[in-house]
Amino acid sequence: MANEGYLDEIEINDVKKVEEELYSTLDSEYKEFMKSMIKDKITDEMKEAMRKICKKVLKKF
């Protein structure tokens, strides 16, 4: 997330909240996706999916 600039507009005090929300979202809505990211080689499609998930989480902040 940080490497892609997604946190550039987030207040420093909110970074931990964003991180917690991202992990919560991944755990509750994207379990199978996360299993495949851990198990398989990360593809460009997986990276794009992760970007979309990050954008979804950041909309809350």
N, C-alpha and C positions, 0 to 999 in steps of 0.2 A: 504494500500500500504506500508506504513512505517513499520507496524507490521510484514510484510512478508519479509522485507529486500529489497524490490524493489528499495528503494531510496539510498541504501548503496553506489552505484557507481555514484550517481548524485551529482554534485557540489552543495554546499549549496545555491549559488546564482541562481541555476536553479530549485530549488524545487517548487517555486511559479509558474514558467512556466509549469512545469510538472503537477501540480495540476490543473491549468487552462486548459491545453490540455486534461486532463482526463475528467473534467467536460464538456468541449465542445464536446468531442467524445461521452460521454454518452448521452448528450442531443441531438446530431444530428443523431447518428447511433443506439442507443440502448434505445430509449424511452420506448418501451413496456417492455423490460427487467427491466428497472429501476422501472416502475410501479409495476411489479410483485414482485420485491425485497422490495418495500415499503409496498405493500398490503399483501403479503404472508410471511409465515415463511421461513427464508433463509435455503436453502437446500445445501447439498454438491455439487450438480450440479451447483447451482448458484454461489457458492464460486469458483468453478473451472472456470466457465465462466468469473467471475470477474478477476481471475488471468490472463486469456488469454487476456482480454481487457487491463489490466495493462501492460502486456508485449508488446502488440501492440503499446500502447502509448509511452512506453519507447524506442522503436526502433527509435523514432524521435530525441532522445537526445543522 
